[in-house]
Amino acid sequence: MPFRSRLLLIAASLLLATQAFAAERLTLRVGDQKGNMRAQLEAADALRDLPYHIHWAEFPAAAPLAEALNAGAIDAGIIGDAPLLFVLASGAPVKAIAVDKSDPYGTAVLVRPESPLRSGADLKGKRIATGRGSIGHHIALKALEQAGLSEKDVEFRFLGPVDAKIALANGSVDAWATWEPYTALAETGGQGRVLVNGRGLSSGNSFLAVTDQALQDPARHAALQDYLKRLAGAQVWANQHLDSYSKSLAAIIGFPEEAARLQFERRKLHWQGIDEHTVTQQQETADFYHAHGLMTQRLDVTPTFAKGFSVPAD
């Protein structure tokens, strides 16, 4: 065989091998909320030399992300403690493999800056916008309980974050129970004031939740462990490089840099493995929801968690 023909044959073989490799390369489908995980990974350059592809799907809140997990449209996603309970209650084949601990200040009840409301007790007889079953709903109920009130003392308007923000601005509701980065955006934009913050009321826990199908696939299981390791490392980097991270986050989520920085800086986030304290906190949240009639039966949260994933120390 002529030398040129041999070269062409070798080139064709290499091309076919490359195409076969690309076709077999795993794609991890990851659901994010307002670019949080993606921004950390990209800003820290933690996606270099990935042995798999990542297909990002961004969601405005946990409820649609949970639906995507339940439907198997994504393999993994970040979700708050309260929405994770509703995933469990619905029987969705989903488990949490790691927890992101934070200062829960920004999980809060907001009012307009000029509002006469000054404490949780002032919410009596008022209209509160939030997402049903969201961490905002949870903090609103906690704020009412702390003030000696109940859900019967207020009128809830169940709205998504965008509609709730508009409702607060135009006065069709008196308060908005929400979470970061929406709290920081409202504050820095002069559109909201924190009436009740989440310290002492919320666990501040968010979870990396994955489908059972992904857990049972050895290749995806390995990819999830690698992703978690990169994510935890990227978050450490983000905490140490607030300026760089804030710019990346602001660009991804379309928020002003000031709001992006504020919400991240005060949350003091750090990933860790699932421990007994976290399970206890989740059980307390489940019991609280059951007591307030948001869940028809008491749930044992233990099946929600899959242990065995390692998170590198800070």
N, C-alpha and C positions, 0 to 999 in steps of 0.2 A: 504493500500500500504506500503510495507517495506520501512524503513527509507532510505536505500541506493537508492532505486528506486526513492523516492521523490527527493533526492539530484541530481540524474542524470537528472530528469525531469526539475528541477529548473535550472541546468547548461545549459541544452539544450535550455530552454526558453531564458535565458540571452544571449546565443550565437546568437540565431536568432534575438533578439532585437538589439544586437550590429551590426550584419550584416545589418539589415534593416536601422539602423541609418547611417552606413557608406555609404550604397547605396544611401541614400537620401541627404547626405552631399553635399552641393553646391561646385562646382569647379569654381573658378574665373580664367579665361585665360588672362594672362597679357603679353603684348609685351614690351620688354625692348630694349634699344639701348646700346650696350657695357656694360651691367650689371649695369647701373647706379642706378636704383631704387632698384634692388635686393641687390646690395652691401651695400647700406645704411641700408636697413631693416635688413639684416643678421648681419652686424657689430654692429648695435645698439640692437641686440636681440629683435627686434620689431615684430618678427613673432611668438612669444610664445603665446600659447593658442588661436590660430586662430580658429574661429568658422566655417571656410570653408577651402577648399584646394586652393592652388595657383599652377597653371600650367604655368611655365615660358616659353616664346618663345623669343629668342634673335635675334635681327636684326642688320645688319651693318649700316643701314641708315634708314631715315624716309620713303622713297618711298615704300619699300617692307612692312614695318609695316603698312602704310596706306592701302595698297592693302589687307593685312590680316584683317584689321578692316572692310573694305568695303565688303569683302567676308564673314564676320561673323566668321572668324576662330579664332579670339580673341575677348574678351569683352572690353579690355581697353589697352591703350598703351601711351607712352610718345612720343610727336611729336613737332617739331618746328613750328614757326608761318607761314613760307612760305609753307611747305608741307600741313599744315592744310587748307590753301586756296585752294589747288588743290583737296583736299578731298571734300570741299564744291562745287567747280566748277564741279566735276564729279557727283554730286548729291548723294554722299554716305551718308547713314543714320548714321551719326556720330556727336557727340557734344563734346565740351570741357567743363569740369566741374571745373577745377582749373588751375591756371597758376603758373609756376615756374619762378620767376624773377631772373635775373643774370646780372653780369657785362659781356658785350658781347665782351671783348677784344679778346678772342680766336676764335671767328667767324671771320676768317681772310683770307687774300690772302698771300700765302706763296711762296717764291722763294728758290732756292738752296742757301746755305750759301755764296758761292763764286760768286753768280750772280751779274752782274753790275747794275741791276735794283735797284733804291733807293727810288722811289716814285710811286704813282699811275699813274702819267703822263707817266712814263716809260713803261707802259703796252701797249702803242700804237703799233699796228702791231704784238703783241705777242700772243702766244697760251696759253689759260687758261683751265685747267682741273677742272671740277666740276660736280656735279649731276644736271641734268635738273630739275628746280623747287625746288631745295634744298635751305637751308639757305646759303649754299656756293654760289649758283648761285645768290642769292639775294645780298650777300655782294660784290660779284664781280661787279654786275651792279651798286651798290651804290658807290663803289670805283671808277669806271669809271666816273660816274656822277660827283663825287666830283672833279675829275681831269679835268673836261670839255670834257670828251670823251663819246662815246656811244658804244653799243655792236657791231656796224658796224666797229669800230676801232680795234677790236680784233677778234681772231678766238677761238671759244669755242669748247672744246672736252668734250663731256658729258660722264663721267666715274664714276663708283663707287669708294668709298674711297681706296680700295686696289689697283685697277688699276691706279687710279690717283696718288697715292703715287709712284708707280713704274714708271709711265710716267715722273713725276718730277725728279726722281732720275736718269733716263737714258737720260734725256734731250729731250725727244720727246715733252714735253711742257715746257713753260717758267715759268709758275706759277700754283699754285693749290689753289683754293678757297674752304675752308673747315671749320671745326668746331671742338670743343673739343670732345673727348680727342685726336683727330688726330693732332691738332696743337701742343699740348704739347709733344706728342710723337715725332714729327718731330724735334722740338726744342731741346729736351733733348738728342735725338739720333744724333744730328749734321747733320740732313738731310734736315732741313728747317729753314728759317728765315722769320719772320713776316715782310712783305712789307707794308701792310695796315691792321690795326686792326679794330675791329667792333665798337669801342666806338664812339658814335655820328652817326653811320650808321645803326646799328641794334638795335631792341628793346630788345634783350636778352631774349625774352619770349619763353618758351616751355610750352606745355599743356598736361594735363592728359585728353586724348580723349577716349570716350566710345561710344559704339554702341547704337542706339535708342532701340534696342531689350533689351539690358541689363538695360537701364534706365527704361523701361516699366515693367520689372520684379521686383516686390517688394523685393524679396529675394536678387537679384543681386544688386538692388539699395542700400539696406542696407549694403551689403558686400562692395560695392564701397565706401560708406561713411566711413566705418570702415577702409578700406585700405588706403584711403586718410588721415585719422587721424594718422594712424601708419606711413605713408610715411612722412608727415610733421614733426612729432616728431623725426623720424629717421634722417632726414636731419639736424635738429637742433643739434642732438647728433653728427652727422658726422662733422659738423663745429667746434664743441667743442673738438673733439677727432681725429684730423687729422691723427695722426700716425696709430691708430688702423683702421680707415676707409680706409686709403690709402693701407694698407696691404690687406684688404679684397677685395677692388676694383681691385687691381693689380692681385690678384689670380683669380678673376672671369673673367676679360677681357683679361688676358694674356699679360698685358702691364708691363713694369718696374715700380716699386713703385715710382720712382722719377717723371715719367710722370703722373701717376695716381694722385699723390699728387698735382703737379703743376696745372693741369687743374681744379681740384676741389677747391683748395684754392683760386685761383684768380677769380673764377666765383661768389663766395659769394651768392650761391643759397638760395632762400627761397620761400616756397609755400604760396600762398594766394588765396582767392576766386576771382571769376571773377568780375571786377569792370568796370565802364564806361571808365576809362583811358585805360585799357587793350583793350576794344572793339575799342576805337578810334585808338590806335596804330595798331591794326589788320586791320582796315579799310584803314589806310594810306598805309600799306604794300600791300593790295589788289589793291588800286588805282595805286600804283607804278608799280605793275606787269601788270596791264591793260595798262598803259601808254607805257610800253615797249613791248607790243604785246604778252606777255606770256599768257594772258587771253583774249579771244575774246570779252567778254562783262564785263561791270562793275558789281562787286558783292556787295551785301549788306551782310556784315559778321554777322549781328545780329543773324540769324538762326543757326550759328555755335555753339552758347553758350547755356549751360543749367545752370542756376543759382540755388541757393538753397542748394548747398553743403557747409558745414562749414569746415573751416580750423583753427585749434587751433593756438592761438597767440604764437609767439616765446618765 
